[in-house]
């Protein structure tokens, strides 16, 4: 399964440990110790192993004690490894599909709701501030109408939004030409203004998509915690309302709730 010969898999604890992915070793050892100490009824663990050719596989490990000393100490344990790589990869793909937009690979509505909920809880504990932006692209509909959805999709995938935010921020696509940006920590509302201005500037620059020169802009609504909402639902609603104010004021601008 992992490409090792009988000689390679001799009863050498250090060699066995080195073949376990370093991120999984502590949990494997803890699960074995819990079984040996009687804190769990069985040994069952899913972890990654390093194959002889350097690739990584997921395995399901099961084990049982087959010999004990006179005082009840475990002396010998046997077990099995089953290759579950395909199952784990399928689970990871399904998880990704459930939480990321299939077109842009950005977090989707479900994931941004989860991250916003966590960010609000953290800000509440730390008595800190955060900001939520609701974005709607200006002049995007004519791109789809005149050049087709394929060109519109390519435009959505350009990635300029990601280049305009901080590494700690989350950009999510929640549908069509609407996006949400979460700034999980701000010291003052001016911090959100700086990011909003970067986004506006980035999207004002002309695009060239599939040989077509394109010009769009974006309307941005901003809601800050706790001033504009003390929970994730209020922040989303109020950022959306602020976005419509920016849109009705002439587009290509930002507006606080």
Rosetta blueprint (number, residue, H / E / L):
1 X L
2 X L
3 X L
4 X L
5 X L
6 X L
7 X L
8 X L
9 X L
10 X L
11 X L
12 X L
13 X H
14 X H
15 X H
16 X H
17 X H
18 X H
19 X L
20 X E
21 X L
22 X L
23 X L
24 X L
25 X H
26 X H
27 X H
28 X H
29 X H
30 X H
31 X H
32 X H
33 X H
34 X H
35 X H
36 X H
37 X L
38 X L
39 X L
40 X L
41 X L
42 X L
43 X E
44 X E
45 X E
46 X E
47 X E
48 X E
49 X E
50 X E
51 X L
52 X L
53 X L
54 X L
55 X L
56 X E
57 X E
58 X E
59 X E
60 X E
61 X E
62 X E
63 X E
64 X E
65 X E
66 X E
67 X E
68 X E
69 X L
70 X L
71 X L
72 X L
73 X L
74 X E
75 X E
76 X E
77 X E
78 X E
79 X E
80 X E
81 X E
82 X E
83 X E
84 X L
85 X H
86 X H
87 X H
88 X H
89 X H
90 X H
91 X H
92 X H
93 X H
94 X H
95 X H
96 X H
97 X H
98 X H
99 X H
100 X E
101 X L
102 X L
103 X L
104 X L
105 X L
106 X L
107 X E
108 X L
109 X H
110 X H
111 X H
112 X H
113 X H
114 X H
115 X H
116 X H
117 X H
118 X H
119 X H
120 X H
121 X H
122 X H
123 X H
124 X H
125 X H
126 X H
127 X L
128 X L
129 X E
130 X E
131 X E
132 X E
133 X E
134 X E
135 X E
136 X E
137 X E
138 X E
139 X L
140 X L
141 X H
142 X H
143 X H
144 X H
145 X H
146 X H
147 X H
148 X L
149 X H
150 X H
151 X H
152 X H
153 X H
154 X H
155 X H
156 X H
157 X L
158 X L
159 X L
160 X H
161 X H
162 X H
163 X H
164 X L
165 X L
166 X L
167 X L
168 X L
169 X L
170 X E
171 X E
172 X E
173 X E
174 X E
175 X E
176 X L
177 X L
178 X E
179 X E
180 X E
181 X E
182 X E
183 X E
184 X E
185 X E
186 X E
187 X L
188 X L
189 X H
190 X H
191 X H
192 X H
193 X H
194 X H
195 X H
196 X H
197 X H
198 X H
199 X H
200 X H
201 X H
202 X H
203 X H
204 X H
205 X L
206 X L
207 X E
208 X E
209 X E
210 X L
211 X L
212 X E
213 X E
214 X E
215 X L
216 X L
217 X E
218 X E
219 X E
220 X E
221 X E
222 X E
223 X E
224 X E
225 X E
226 X L
227 X L
228 X L
229 X L
230 X L
231 X L
232 X H
233 X H
234 X H
235 X H
236 X H
237 X H
238 X H
239 X H
240 X H
241 X H
242 X H
243 X H
244 X H
245 X H
246 X H
247 X H
248 X H
249 X L
250 X L
251 X L
252 X L
253 X E
254 X E
255 X E
256 X E
257 X L
